[in-house]
Amino acid sequence: MRIKQLQIIDNQDYKIDIDDKINVVLCFGSKQLLNDRQIISDISSAFPNANIAYCSTAGEIYDDQVMDNSISAVAIQFDHTHVLSNSISIDQYSNSFDAGKSLVSCFDTQDLRYIFVLSDGSKVNGSELVKGMNEVIDDHIPITGGLAGDGPNFQNTLVGLNEPPTSGKILALAFYGAKLKISHSSMGGWEPFGLQRLVTKSNANELFEIDGKNALELYKEYLGKYSEELPGSALLFPLSVQLHESENSLVRTILSIDNERKSMLFAGDIPEGSKVRFMKANFDRLIDAASQAANISVTDFNSMQPSLAILVSCVGRKLILSDRIDEEVEAVKDVLGSHTTISGFYSYGEISPLLKGTSCELHNQTMTITCLSEE
């Protein structure tokens, strides 16, 4: 397994050497640069035999740095692993669940070790997307990835497979071969407070009532002085959601509030009957959680360092940590070591199983890490 790491920075000259042995290229970049057809053409020409995946971001991760207005890319040559790909458009499906099923149903599961997914982050319901994929793929095959970003703008996002990225696309890369070693982890680091409560009225990702009371009014009551700064302050106070059948909790970010409907819209479903708690940010705990995620992600590697780590963290963490955002990536690098190539992006939603051997979930406000090597 051979890895080349590339970086293109806005308004700076770049050079990409031709390498026809590369199998897979992952390009995480700003919308501005991904809309530059010359850059896309140059990357395509440099790796003529590779599956090339493009994804817009809310920030790019390159080694231990967090960048904006750049492209962070990794080009991978596998020695023993075969990679298949598929790309669909959400506009071709009536819902995100059906899109998720279609995306992965084309892959033969014999010898399938891992699936990496990048999805549009503005048109796709991430919760339904992962439910659809889980309908097809067994839990023992991990699926990780994330929803594309658009900086702090939350307008439209771009994804593309072997073509210029556009809005509404979803792609999957399927990795086959017994010698591929894969591990993953996902951690939040948010601090819960207040009582656990029951969701009594919701519709997909829109929340209306908790414990029979209006959820928005209850949320404002908990926020106190921060309620005057909604919806921006909502990033500081996500929701912990425990689903009916699970003892584990997911984190959900509030995207917007609707004062007329007296509801809150989340970046992921909030099912009726689930249990929720309010959460608040603690900077040190967020950074410690990134370190914990790194430690968990390498447990299967024993004394061997992974060749590649793909980091998908949340735009909410980036906005909250602000000038300290590099610290969470540095914390991961401190654990993984200098021989592990680190790449990734800040997303509008992270896709990863909570635990090894469980189905994938949509997460918000987490640091997710996927480590890969060939034995």
BELBEL-V417757 format. One record per residue. N is the residue number from 1. PHI is phi in degrees with one decimal (none if undefined). OMEGA is omega as a letter, one per 40 degrees, with the letter a starting at -180 (NA if undefined). Layout:
# BELBEL-V417757
{{N/PHI/OMEGA} {N/PHI/OMEGA}}
This chain:
# BELBEL-V417757
{{1/none/a} {2/-120.7/a} {3/-127.5/i} {4/-117.5/i} {5/-107.7/a} {6/-125.7/i} {7/-142.1/i} {8/-118.8/a} {9/-113.3/a} {10/-52.6/i} {11/66.9/i} {12/-121.2/i} {13/-65.6/i} {14/-144.6/i} {15/-140.8/i} {16/-120.7/i} {17/-72.8/i} {18/-70.0/i} {19/-146.1/a} {20/-85.1/i} {21/-96.4/a} {22/-70.9/a} {23/-94.6/a} {24/-137.5/i} {25/-128.1/i} {26/-110.5/a} {27/-117.3/i} {28/-110.0/a} {29/-153.0/i} {30/-70.3/i} {31/-59.0/a} {32/-59.1/a} {33/-75.1/i} {34/-71.1/i} {35/-86.0/i} {36/-84.7/a} {37/-63.7/i} {38/-67.2/i} {39/-63.2/a} {40/-62.0/i} {41/-63.5/i} {42/-64.3/i} {43/-65.8/i} {44/-61.4/a} {45/-68.1/a} {46/-72.6/a} {47/-127.6/a} {48/-67.1/a} {49/-111.5/a} {50/-106.9/i} {51/-78.8/a} {52/-112.8/a} {53/-106.9/i} {54/-117.2/a} {55/-150.9/i} {56/-76.3/a} {57/-135.3/i} {58/-106.5/a} {59/144.4/a} {60/-107.3/i} {61/-106.3/i} {62/-131.6/a} {63/57.4/a} {64/-104.0/a} {65/-111.1/i} {66/-114.1/a} {67/-118.8/i} {68/-126.7/i} {69/57.0/i} {70/-145.1/i} {71/-123.7/i} {72/-106.9/a} {73/-131.8/i} {74/-125.8/i} {75/-111.7/a} {76/-122.5/i} {77/-109.8/i} {78/-90.1/i} {79/-92.7/a} {80/-131.8/a} {81/-112.8/i} {82/-104.2/a} {83/-122.1/i} {84/-111.1/a} {85/-138.1/i} {86/-152.3/i} {87/-139.3/i} {88/-135.2/i} {89/-114.8/a} {90/-62.0/a} {91/-65.9/a} {92/-84.5/a} {93/-127.0/a} {94/-76.3/i} {95/-156.7/a} {96/-72.7/i} {97/-63.0/i} {98/-63.6/i} {99/-63.4/i} {100/-62.2/i} {101/-61.7/a} {102/-66.1/a} {103/-56.4/a} {104/-106.5/a} {105/-69.4/i} {106/-77.8/a} {107/-90.9/i} {108/-69.1/a} {109/-86.3/i} {110/-69.7/a} {111/67.8/i} {112/-73.9/a} {113/-105.6/a} {114/-168.4/i} {115/-128.3/i} {116/-110.5/a} {117/-124.7/i} {118/-125.2/a} {119/-130.2/i} {120/-48.5/a} {121/-105.0/a} {122/-116.3/a} {123/-102.9/a} {124/-102.5/i} {125/-82.0/a} {126/-61.8/i} {127/-62.3/a} {128/-70.4/i} {129/-58.8/a} {130/-70.5/i} {131/-62.2/i} {132/-64.8/i} {133/-65.3/i} {134/-65.2/i} {135/-65.0/a} {136/-104.2/a} {137/-100.8/i} {138/-65.5/a} {139/-60.7/a} {140/-74.0/i} {141/-102.5/a} {142/-70.2/i} {143/-122.7/i} {144/-134.1/i} {145/150.2/a} {146/-175.5/i} {147/-95.1/a} {148/-59.3/a} {149/-118.6/i} {150/-142.6/a} {151/54.6/i} {152/-93.5/a} {153/-89.3/i} {154/55.3/i} {155/-105.2/i} {156/-123.2/a} {157/-122.8/a} {158/-126.2/i} {159/-141.8/i} {160/-155.0/i} {161/-124.5/i} {162/58.4/i} {163/-162.1/i} {164/-55.5/a} {165/-69.5/i} {166/-138.0/i} {167/-74.4/i} {168/88.3/a} {169/-91.2/i} {170/-134.7/a} {171/-129.6/i} {172/-138.8/i} {173/-114.8/a} {174/-108.3/a} {175/-107.6/a} {176/-119.9/i} {177/136.0/a} {178/-70.4/a} {179/-87.9/i} {180/-78.0/i} {181/-106.3/a} {182/-135.6/i} {183/-145.8/a} {184/-153.0/i} {185/-161.4/i} {186/-152.1/a} {187/-137.6/a} {188/-105.3/a} {189/91.5/i} {190/-81.0/a} {191/-103.9/i} {192/-72.6/i} {193/-148.1/a} {194/80.0/a} {195/-80.3/i} {196/-77.2/a} {197/-128.6/a} {198/-106.4/i} {199/-77.1/a} {200/-106.2/i} {201/-153.0/i} {202/-157.2/i} {203/-141.3/a} {204/57.1/a} {205/-100.6/i} {206/-106.5/a} {207/-106.1/a} {208/-112.0/a} {209/-136.0/i} {210/-126.3/a} {211/53.4/i} {212/75.2/a} {213/-111.4/i} {214/-62.0/a} {215/-66.9/a} {216/-65.2/i} {217/-64.7/i} {218/-64.7/i} {219/-64.1/i} {220/-62.7/i} {221/-62.5/i} {222/-68.9/a} {223/-73.4/a} {224/60.3/a} {225/-63.4/a} {226/-73.0/a} {227/-64.4/i} {228/-70.8/a} {229/-103.4/i} {230/-65.2/e} {231/-86.6/a} {232/-57.4/a} {233/-70.0/a} {234/-62.3/i} {235/-62.5/i} {236/-80.9/a} {237/-136.2/i} {238/-73.3/a} {239/-116.9/i} {240/-91.4/a} {241/-120.0/i} {242/-105.8/a} {243/-74.7/a} {244/-51.6/a} {245/-90.5/a} {246/-121.9/i} {247/-87.5/a} {248/-89.7/a} {249/-116.4/i} {250/-108.7/i} {251/-102.7/i} {252/-123.9/i} {253/-92.7/i} {254/-83.2/i} {255/-86.1/a} {256/-160.8/i} {257/-122.9/i} {258/-121.4/a} {259/-69.2/i} {260/-70.7/i} {261/-84.4/a} {262/53.6/a} {263/-136.5/i} {264/-126.3/i} {265/-106.4/a} {266/-109.5/i} {267/-86.2/a} {268/150.8/a} {269/-68.7/i} {270/-124.9/a} {271/-66.7/i} {272/-61.1/a} {273/92.2/i} {274/-78.2/a} {275/-106.9/a} {276/-131.3/i} {277/-138.2/i} {278/-74.6/a} {279/-133.7/i} {280/-136.9/a} {281/-84.1/i} {282/-133.4/a} {283/-54.1/a} {284/-65.5/i} {285/-68.6/i} {286/-63.2/i} {287/-69.2/i} {288/-62.1/i} {289/-65.4/i} {290/-63.6/i} {291/-65.3/i} {292/-62.9/i} {293/-59.7/i} {294/-64.1/i} {295/-63.3/i} {296/-66.7/a} {297/-66.6/a} {298/-103.7/a} {299/-62.4/a} {300/-77.8/a} {301/-92.2/a} {302/54.3/a} {303/-88.7/a} {304/-83.9/i} {305/-85.1/i} {306/-61.8/i} {307/-76.1/a} {308/-139.7/i} {309/-125.1/i} {310/-100.6/a} {311/-102.6/i} {312/-125.5/i} {313/-114.7/a} {314/-99.4/i} {315/-56.0/i} {316/-61.8/i} {317/-64.9/a} {318/-65.2/a} {319/-68.3/a} {320/-74.5/a} {321/-71.4/i} {322/52.2/a} {323/-65.1/a} {324/-95.4/a} {325/-62.3/i} {326/-58.9/a} {327/-64.6/a} {328/-72.7/i} {329/-74.4/i} {330/-62.2/i} {331/-63.2/i} {332/-66.5/a} {333/-63.1/i} {334/-59.0/i} {335/-80.9/a} {336/-73.9/i} {337/92.9/a} {338/-75.7/a} {339/-89.8/i} {340/-100.7/i} {341/-74.7/a} {342/-115.4/i} {343/-146.1/i} {344/158.7/a} {345/-160.8/i} {346/-95.8/a} {347/-120.7/i} {348/-100.9/i} {349/164.9/a} {350/-109.5/a} {351/-112.7/a} {352/-171.8/i} {353/-64.8/i} {354/-70.3/a} {355/-132.9/i} {356/-60.6/i} {357/82.9/i} {358/-110.7/a} {359/-70.8/a} {360/-71.8/i} {361/-134.6/i} {362/-89.0/i} {363/-116.5/i} {364/-125.3/i} {365/60.9/i} {366/-118.5/i} {367/-101.8/i} {368/-111.6/a} {369/-132.3/i} {370/-120.9/a} {371/-108.5/a} {372/-133.0/i} {373/-155.7/i} {374/-110.1/i} {375/-80.5/NA}}
